[in-house]
Amino acid sequence: MTLMLTAPSSPGSNQPLFTPSEVVQFYKENGPHIFKLRPLWDPIRCPKYDGMFLRNKARELLKETRLNQTLTNVVITSFDERKIYPVIFSSFKLKTQTY
């Protein structure tokens, strides 16, 4: 959702890829697929949703857009289910740190 609102609509654009109302419409249309329970879901061993539909849809919509291209600084929280560890993505941190 954050990237939909902060990714540029085209390279060099200052307009977001989606408006807030378009994001709402996206979730109304795709929510049942995004939040479809995994078969044989076990709350102890795995997340409720597999995330594949949303991951594929995000790749389709965002194409080659990267975090350092957002229109403003963003922080995106996530969770690595294999390592059972939270993951935080920060465009500010990405823009200010050198590797």
Protein Blocks (a to p, Z undefined) as FASTA:
>chain_A
ZZmmmpcfbghiabdfbdfklmmmmmmmmmmmmmgccehiafklpcfbeolmmmmmmmmm
nmmacfklpfbdcddddddfklopaddddfklmmmpcZZ
